[in-house]
Amino acid sequence: RVFCFYCSDFTAVGNYAFESCTSMRVLRVPDSVTSVKAHSLDCGTSNVILRISPDHPALALIGDALFSKKDKKLIRAPIHRYGLKTYEVPEGIRIIGEEAFQSCYELKHLVIPDSVTEMGASAFSECRRLKKATLSSGMKEIPEQAFIRCVSLDELTIPEGVPTIGKSAFAFCTNLHEVALPGSVATIDDGAFN
């Protein structure tokens, strides 16, 4: 089945708008849509193919990941791809959005380039098989619940230059036994490593 937006003045899609569309196989997003959130296009199935015109004014697909062109923001990782074990955020991306990788259960290794300066809350929450994360030296902070419940995480590099580790950033990361904190870290919020 193919589902298309037919309303030409449709500009935004809220979170979980298609959650119950479990029989959907292809979702085509028209050029009029300029605002989506991490879970806007989740369809309750792992087999949905997202289609966006290469000429779309606001959105882009790079390797099945959804990006905002204007903000150079990764909105949603390609979580529907089973077997996605390693992901390198493309160079030039500045922002990893809130919940962008949430529940990427197969992901084991993550590389964030130095071009990334911002990360949204819960960006990697519940990536239960994530073992290794290499973070950007350009990060302004590791936000609230960024890696919460990444229970397999056992190798983490927090680079020099990161000043803040947010509330519950690494909470319930039960395999994370040792973290080397750089001298730049001035603030560790409540429960950061709980």
Residue pairs with C-beta under 8 A, 6 or more apart in sequence:
1 23
1 24
1 25
1 26
2 25
2 26
2 28
3 18
3 21
3 24
3 26
3 27
3 28
4 28
4 30
5 28
5 29
5 30
5 32
5 33
7 32
8 30
8 32
9 32
10 30
10 32
10 33
11 32
11 33
11 34
11 35
12 33
12 34
12 35
12 36
13 29
13 33
13 35
13 36
13 37
13 40
13 41
14 37
14 40
15 37
15 38
15 39
15 40
16 39
16 40
16 42
17 40
17 41
18 24
18 27
18 40
18 41
18 42
18 43
18 44
19 39
19 42
19 43
19 44
20 44
21 43
21 44
21 45
22 43
22 44
22 45
23 45
24 43
24 45
24 48
25 47
25 48
25 49
26 48
26 49
26 50
26 51
27 41
27 43
27 48
27 49
27 50
27 51
28 51
28 52
29 36
29 41
29 50
29 51
29 52
29 56
29 59
31 53
31 55
31 56
31 57
33 58
33 59
34 57
34 58
34 59
35 58
36 59
36 66
36 75
36 76
37 75
37 97
37 98
38 75
38 76
38 97
38 98
38 99
38 100
38 102
39 76
39 99
41 48
41 50
41 66
41 76
45 80
46 79
46 80
46 82
47 80
48 80
50 61
50 64
50 66
52 59
52 60
52 61
52 66
54 60
56 69
57 69
58 68
58 69
58 70
59 66
59 67
59 68
59 69
59 75
60 66
60 67
60 68
60 69
61 67
62 90
63 78
64 78
64 80
64 81
65 74
65 76
65 77
65 78
66 74
66 75
66 76
67 73
67 74
67 75
67 93
68 75
68 97
71 94
71 95
72 92
72 93
72 94
72 95
72 115
73 93
73 94
73 95
73 96
73 97
74 89
74 90
74 93
74 95
74 96
74 97
74 100
75 97
75 100
76 97
76 100
77 84
77 87
77 100
77 101
77 104
77 107
78 84
78 87
79 101
79 103
79 104
82 106
83 106
84 104
84 106
84 107
85 106
85 107
85 108
85 109
85 129
86 107
86 108
86 109
86 110
86 111
87 101
87 104
87 107
87 109
87 110
87 111
88 110
88 111
88 113
89 96
89 110
89 111
89 112
89 113
89 116
90 113
91 113
91 115
92 113
92 115
93 113
93 115
93 116
94 115
94 116
94 117
94 118
95 116
95 117
95 118
95 119
95 120
96 112
96 116
96 118
96 119
96 120
96 123
97 120
97 123
98 120
98 121
98 122
98 123
99 120
99 121
99 122
99 123
99 125
100 120
100 123
100 124
101 107
101 110
101 123
101 124
101 127
102 122
102 123
102 124
102 125
102 126
102 127
103 125
103 126
103 127
104 124
104 127
104 130
105 126
105 127
105 128
105 129
106 129
107 127
107 129
107 130
108 129
108 130
108 131
108 132
108 152
109 130
109 131
109 132
109 133
110 124
110 127
110 130
110 132
110 133
110 134
111 134
112 119
112 133
112 134
112 135
112 136
112 139
113 136
114 136
114 137
114 138
115 136
115 138
116 136
116 138
116 139
117 136
117 138
117 139
117 140
118 139
118 140
119 139
119 141
119 142
119 143
119 146
120 143
121 143
121 144
121 145
121 146
121 166
122 144
122 145
122 146
122 148
123 143
123 146
124 130
124 133
124 146
124 147
124 150
125 145
125 146
125 147
125 148
125 149
125 150
126 148
126 149
126 150
127 147
127 150
128 149
128 150
128 151
128 152
129 152
130 147
130 150
130 152
130 153
131 152
131 153
131 154
131 155
131 175
132 153
132 154
132 155
132 156
133 147
133 150
133 153
133 155
133 156
133 157
134 157
135 142
135 156
135 157
135 158
135 159
135 162
136 159
137 159
137 160
137 161
137 162
138 161
139 159
139 161
139 162
140 162
140 163
140 164
141 162
141 163
141 164
141 165
141 166
142 158
142 162
142 164
142 165
142 166
142 169
143 166
143 169
144 166
144 167
144 168
144 169
144 189
145 166
145 167
145 168
145 169
145 171
146 166
146 169
146 170
147 153
147 169
147 170
147 173
148 168
148 169
148 170
148 171
148 172
148 173
149 171
149 172
149 173
150 170
150 173
150 176
151 172
151 173
151 174
151 175
152 175
153 170
153 173
153 175
153 176
154 175
154 176
154 177
156 170
156 176
156 179
157 180
158 165
158 179
158 180
158 181
158 182
158 185
159 182
160 182
160 183
160 184
161 182
161 184
162 182
162 184
162 185
163 184
163 185
163 186
163 187
164 185
164 186
164 187
164 188
164 189
165 185
165 187
165 188
165 189
165 192
166 189
166 192
167 189
167 190
167 191
167 192
168 189
168 190
168 191
168 192
168 194
169 189
169 192
169 193
170 176
170 179
170 192
170 193
171 191
171 192
171 193
171 194
172 194
173 193
176 193
179 193
181 188
